[in-house]
Amino acid sequence: MIDVVIIGAGPAGTAAAFDLLSSGFSVLLLDKYAFPKKKACAGGITPKAVALFRYDISSLIRQECRSIKIRPQPGRAFVIQDENPLCHMIQRWELDLFSLNMVQRKGGQFQVVKKIVSIQEKKFHTEIRTSDQLIKSCYLIGADGANSIVRRLTRTFCRVNRYPALEADIRVDHPERHSMEFDFSMPGRGYYWIFPKGNHLNIGIYSTTGHPALKQLQLAEYAQKRFGTDRLQAVRGYSIGVGGYAYRPGSGRVLLSGDAAGFGENLLGEGIYFALKSGQAAARAIVLASADSVSPGVAYAKEIKKIRTDLRLYHLSAKCLYSFPSFSLKLLSLPLFHKKFAKGYADGKTLGQILLCR
Ligand SMILES: Cc1cc2nc3c(=O)[nH]c(=O)nc-3n(C[C@H](O)[C@H](O)[C@H](O)COP(=O)(O)OP(=O)(O)OC[C@H]3O[C@@H](n4cnc5c(N)ncnc54)[C@H](O)[C@@H]3O)c2cc1C
C-alpha cells in the first residue's frame, strides 16, 4: 500500500509530495492532465512564496518587479516600491512542470487519471476508486484546486467560495518598460492587473463578487483602452478557492490543501503562497501522525492555525478595500502606509505579519 496519495499536482500537491518524500514516505501524485499543461494563473510569485520552495526556482523567473503602480478610481495613480523585488514573474506551466520533475527525481510516482469516482475512508487506510483502478493508501491529500473532487466526494468539509479570474497575454512594444499594475477602475468589486513577463504582458480581471461570468469582451476593451490592441492571446479563466479560514480538517485520513481548502486569499487573489504553505503543513501533519499515533486531521488543524488567522485578516482587509475603495486606496497612497507594505512584502511577510508587526 502507498503511504500517501495526493490528488492534484499543482503547487499544493507537489509541495506536500516533496516534503513527504524527504521524510521517507512513498507518494503517488494523481492529476487529470499530463504535464506540461496550461493553468490559468498570472504567475506573480511574492517573495514569501519564493522562500517556501525547497529547490531553487530562480531559472524560471522572467522578470522581477520592484515597483507596483496602483490606479484608484477615482483618484491619481501612485507607485509602491522597494529596493528589493515585491513580486517575481514566472510562467505558470513552467513552474508546475519544474516542480513535478523535482518530485519525480526525489522518487515520487505520477499518474494521469481520467476520473475519480469515489473516495472511502476506512479505519487504517483510504480507498480511491478511479475510472479504471482501485488505489489504497494510508493517507490522502486533496490538492485538486478550487473545484476539488476530493472535497465534493468526501463531503466532510466546509463550503469554499470561488472567485473568478480571467487572464490573457498581449504583445506590445517594449513590454519590459511596463510596471506591474493593479487598476481598481473595474466596475464592481475587483481589479484589472498588468504583469510584465519579459517579452509580453499578462493582463487580467479578478472579481470578488463570486460572479462566474467574467467576460473576455471586458478584458479586450480594457486592453484596447490601455494598449491600443484588443488581440488577446491564451485567454484562460478559472476560480480561486477562498474562505479557507473556516476550514477545519476532520479527525480522519483525508486532508485538503491549497485552493481545495479555500486557501487563496481574497484581497488580491494570491494563492500560490498558501498552496505551498498548506501542502507543506499537510505533509508535516502526516509525518507527525504516523510517528505519534495522533490523528492527521488533529495534527493538521494545529499546523494550519496561522494560515487560517492570516486568511481571516486578508478577508477583513478585502471587505474594507472593496466596500470603501476610495478611502482604503487613499490611505494606501500615503507614503507612511505604502512604504511599510512594500518593505513587508519585499521582506517576505504576510499581511498579518505586516499589520500586526509579527
Ligand atoms: C486567472 C488566475 C490568475 C492567478 N494569478 C495568481 C498569481 O499571479 N499569483 C498567485 O499566487 N496566485 C494566482 N492565482 C491563484 C493560484 O493560481 C491558485 O491559488 C493556486 O494555483 C492554487 O494551487 P493548488 O495547488 O491548490 O491548486 P491548482 O494549482 O489549481 O492545482 C490543482 C491540480 O489538481 C488537478 N485536478 C483538478 N481536478 C482534478 C481531478 N478531478 N482529478 C485529478 N486532478 C485534478 C489540476 O489539473 C491541477 O494540476 C491565480 C488564479 C487564476 C484563476
The ligand as an SDF file (V2000), in Angstrom:
LIG
                    3D

 53 58  0  0  0  0  0  0  0  0999 V2000
   -6.5060   33.7270  -13.7190 C   0  0  0  0  0  0  0  0  0  0  0  0
   -5.7960   33.4490  -12.3950 C   0  0  0  0  0  0  0  0  0  0  0  0
   -4.6530   34.1700  -12.0820 C   0  0  0  0  0  0  0  0  0  0  0  0
   -3.9680   33.8900  -10.8750 C   0  0  0  0  0  0  0  0  0  0  0  0
   -2.8120   34.5640  -10.6120 N   0  0  0  0  0  0  0  0  0  0  0  0
   -2.1100   34.2800   -9.4890 C   0  0  0  0  0  0  0  0  0  0  0  0
   -0.8590   34.9040   -9.2260 C   0  0  0  0  0  0  0  0  0  0  0  0
   -0.3600   35.6860  -10.0270 O   0  0  0  0  0  0  0  0  0  0  0  0
   -0.2120   34.6000   -8.0730 N   0  0  0  0  0  0  0  0  0  0  0  0
   -0.7230   33.7120   -7.1470 C   0  0  0  0  0  0  0  0  0  0  0  0
   -0.1020   33.4900   -6.1020 O   0  0  0  0  0  0  0  0  0  0  0  0
   -1.9120   33.0990   -7.3720 N   0  0  0  0  0  0  0  0  0  0  0  0
   -2.5980   33.3390   -8.5210 C   0  0  0  0  0  0  0  0  0  0  0  0
   -3.7880   32.6900   -8.7850 N   0  0  0  0  0  0  0  0  0  0  0  0
   -4.2600   31.6980   -7.8130 C   0  0  0  0  0  0  0  0  0  0  0  0
   -3.4410   30.4050   -7.9550 C   0  0  0  0  0  0  0  0  0  0  0  0
   -3.3940   30.0170   -9.3090 O   0  0  0  0  0  0  0  0  0  0  0  0
   -4.0400   29.2770   -7.1200 C   0  0  0  0  0  0  0  0  0  0  0  0
   -4.3540   29.7490   -5.8450 O   0  0  0  0  0  0  0  0  0  0  0  0
   -3.0620   28.1170   -6.9980 C   0  0  0  0  0  0  0  0  0  0  0  0
   -2.8040   27.5800   -8.2650 O   0  0  0  0  0  0  0  0  0  0  0  0
   -3.6180   27.0320   -6.0940 C   0  0  0  0  0  0  0  0  0  0  0  0
   -2.7530   25.9280   -6.1240 O   0  0  0  0  0  0  0  0  0  0  0  0
   -3.3100   24.4620   -5.8240 P   0  0  0  0  0  0  0  0  0  0  0  0
   -2.1500   23.5390   -5.9150 O   0  0  0  0  0  0  0  0  0  0  0  0
   -4.1130   24.4730   -4.5830 O   0  0  0  0  0  0  0  0  0  0  0  0
   -4.3540   24.1630   -6.9940 O   0  0  0  0  0  0  0  0  0  0  0  0
   -4.1460   24.1840   -8.5730 P   0  0  0  0  0  0  0  0  0  0  0  0
   -2.9960   24.9840   -8.9610 O   0  0  0  0  0  0  0  0  0  0  0  0
   -5.4880   24.5340   -9.1290 O   0  0  0  0  0  0  0  0  0  0  0  0
   -3.7920   22.6830   -8.9260 O   0  0  0  0  0  0  0  0  0  0  0  0
   -4.7690   21.6750   -8.8460 C   0  0  0  0  0  0  0  0  0  0  0  0
   -4.2990   20.4680   -9.6410 C   0  0  0  0  0  0  0  0  0  0  0  0
   -5.2970   19.4550   -9.4830 O   0  0  0  0  0  0  0  0  0  0  0  0
   -5.6080   18.9140  -10.7340 C   0  0  0  0  0  0  0  0  0  0  0  0
   -7.0000   18.4330  -10.6780 N   0  0  0  0  0  0  0  0  0  0  0  0
   -8.1160   19.1830  -10.6240 C   0  0  0  0  0  0  0  0  0  0  0  0
   -9.2030   18.3830  -10.5730 N   0  0  0  0  0  0  0  0  0  0  0  0
   -8.7420   17.1070  -10.5960 C   0  0  0  0  0  0  0  0  0  0  0  0
   -9.3820   15.8340  -10.5770 C   0  0  0  0  0  0  0  0  0  0  0  0
  -10.7110   15.7190  -10.5450 N   0  0  0  0  0  0  0  0  0  0  0  0
   -8.6010   14.7340  -10.6240 N   0  0  0  0  0  0  0  0  0  0  0  0
   -7.2450   14.8250  -10.6740 C   0  0  0  0  0  0  0  0  0  0  0  0
   -6.5900   16.0160  -10.6920 N   0  0  0  0  0  0  0  0  0  0  0  0
   -7.3280   17.1440  -10.6470 C   0  0  0  0  0  0  0  0  0  0  0  0
   -5.4130   20.0470  -11.7290 C   0  0  0  0  0  0  0  0  0  0  0  0
   -5.1820   19.5510  -13.0440 O   0  0  0  0  0  0  0  0  0  0  0  0
   -4.1980   20.7700  -11.1450 C   0  0  0  0  0  0  0  0  0  0  0  0
   -2.9930   20.2540  -11.6520 O   0  0  0  0  0  0  0  0  0  0  0  0
   -4.4780   32.9200   -9.9710 C   0  0  0  0  0  0  0  0  0  0  0  0
   -5.6370   32.2210  -10.2990 C   0  0  0  0  0  0  0  0  0  0  0  0
   -6.2970   32.4720  -11.5010 C   0  0  0  0  0  0  0  0  0  0  0  0
   -7.5360   31.6740  -11.8380 C   0  0  0  0  0  0  0  0  0  0  0  0
  1  2  1  0
  2  3  1  0
  2 52  2  0
  3  4  2  0
  4  5  1  0
  4 50  1  0
  5  6  2  0
  6  7  1  0
  6 13  1  0
  7  8  2  0
  7  9  1  0
  9 10  1  0
 10 11  2  0
 10 12  1  0
 12 13  2  0
 13 14  1  0
 14 15  1  0
 14 50  1  0
 15 16  1  0
 16 17  1  0
 16 18  1  0
 18 19  1  0
 18 20  1  0
 20 21  1  0
 20 22  1  0
 22 23  1  0
 23 24  1  0
 24 25  2  0
 24 26  1  0
 24 27  1  0
 27 28  1  0
 28 29  2  0
 28 30  1  0
 28 31  1  0
 31 32  1  0
 32 33  1  0
 33 34  1  0
 33 48  1  0
 34 35  1  0
 35 36  1  0
 35 46  1  0
 36 37  1  0
 36 45  1  0
 37 38  2  0
 38 39  1  0
 39 40  1  0
 39 45  2  0
 40 41  1  0
 40 42  2  0
 42 43  1  0
 43 44  2  0
 44 45  1  0
 46 47  1  0
 46 48  1  0
 48 49  1  0
 50 51  2  0
 51 52  1  0
 52 53  1  0
M  END
$$$$
